[in-house]
């Protein structure tokens, strides 16, 4: 009994120590990212636009970490942070929805392809996935608009470009206007995760514990979905957490194609105008977002799978 | 004599693989009586696990050909549809495996893994299943089991994990337990404890057991009957006394002489069986054991021996082309400490 209490405490301790180590690593990463963005956008460009005065490195770090000041945009008389924050809901809607959709699509495709390995279903699914992975996001976006957008599409059934409305302003319009962007942004991730999950499922279904599940007399549905997918899907969710950068990159393209006024479109326009404070601010905030998300994914994983804590 | 609980008749299992047909089980027959223990002995890859897995339908697949009959209480398990076979698995026939760590689900609590087996076959509430899981874990020797139900397999020692596997297998009080090398991955102390536990539970539940092993110590301790398998076939079968006192097949002699026994004198050298088990794709001609048999004669390379009764030993059968008096002379010579080479040269 004492041993068990001790082990439970041990376990909590392990979890706490893992969390602290992981947070320290994230902070170090944030500092490195800020240094890199400073070098990229303040030191390297030979001609800063006249309206911005390059601050010194320590002033810049102090601004970022103590005052959350990511620069100022003179034409709009707004701080970069407030510009980003106003645009954030659109980008978050897009990225979160596409992330969920990609996993939701990948789970059935990957699991069914794996359980029917070598059949026509498997071959068709995996070749389609490969084709989708090969499609650039902006190209896929234009094709989808050409086919389905209500204004220019051949089969005008869904709102196309420039139709985004905020969630609080008009929930129905928010949802409808995001269907196509979600599909476009989720497509390649869904295809990647389908293939990843298929591979993981094949590996899992060969494991001894699947044989045990069958030997218990469980139904094949339960063996495949609870025991098999239950062990394989967390790997895909981790991949999603780590791929958040790819999703943000895709979001820039998707927002540009669909004219969604999110952070991606803000950055895109800023690049065109050589507006360095905004580019620098969005890049830094995006990098921070990625660091924080992967931190959450790692800690969540350690919480779900106790074996991770010892790694 | 009572009706056997399990009667395997002329079982054949062939796996179609890319490199050819693997004849994993090749015409095997054995019977297990209620409450008794059959040991199936043989090196890895001699088809003993496959025969057991086939009993539970766990080798079913598009590339597997199975023929013969596996009668369990008169019902042919091979002819049962998946759904009906599932009702038997984990309920009337249960199985435990060699590696308890990889056989338990890594991210599920042991309590739930036990409960799940109960819930699959019994119409009981989750709370009742949980109480039963706690009882079962206690019964297989996990102290304070109500605290351990929420633990994960990696928090247990190897011996404790095998106890969890046993709790899962016994959850529905099966009539037959198949133990596939249950102690192979355990240290010696844990081995002894697990075997003692299995014996105790077998007596309490009056269940029959099939133990697959290459450990003759396990056989001597547990088994009523022994079947020796080689290259997918049973080459000798008899009661445990018969197999240990008067083994008939040169392969059985090899198994007995390659492990130390208490009565083995210190000066007596252990004799390994030379060579390796044959490929189950391209099997040898004649007697499958002839490439490794020290007493091979020319005709053994051509004639395929069938199982024949051993004279004056009811129930003891062997598939060997050597004549009974010759086998007697050779075994007595081996028991006297002579080597196979000496015995072969003196024949």
Interface residues (C-beta under 8 A of the other chain):
Chain A: X1 X4 X7 X207 X208 X209 X211 X212 X213 X214 X215 X216 X217 X218 X219 X220 X227 X230 X231 X234 X304 X305 X306 X307
Chain B: X53 X56 X58 X82 X86 X87 X88 X89 X90 X91 X94 X95 X97 X99 X102 X103 X104 X105 X106 X107 X108 X116 X117 X120 X121 X144 X147 X148 X152 X154 X155 X165 X168
